[in-house]
Amino acid sequence: MDRQLLSKILVQMKKNLKDGKSIGDMKVGALLAR
């Protein structure tokens, strides 16, 4: 995995934590599981 993608995922996860939404977490999980 390249670092740019990793940082994007981290930003997304932080956003999801703030929003308290699990949909984004599922998307991130799908990305990581590929």
C-alpha positions in Angstrom: 0.0 0.0 0.0 1.3 3.4 -0.8 1.5 6.1 1.9 -0.9 8.5 0.2 -3.7 5.9 0.2 -2.9 5.1 3.8 -3.1 8.7 4.9 -6.4 9.1 3.0 -7.8 6.1 4.9 -6.6 7.6 8.2 -8.3 10.9 7.5 -11.4 9.0 6.5 -11.4 7.0 9.7 -10.9 10.2 11.8 -13.9 11.8 10.0 -16.0 8.7 10.7 -15.0 8.8 14.4 -16.2 12.4 14.6 -19.5 11.6 12.7 -20.0 8.3 14.5 -20.9 6.7 11.2 -20.1 3.0 10.5 -20.7 3.2 6.8 -17.4 4.8 6.1 -15.7 2.2 8.3 -17.1 -0.5 6.2 -15.8 1.2 3.0 -12.3 1.4 4.6 -12.6 -2.2 5.6 -13.4 -3.2 2.1 -10.5 -1.2 0.8 -8.1 -2.9 3.2 -9.5 -6.3 2.5 -8.8 -6.1 -1.2 
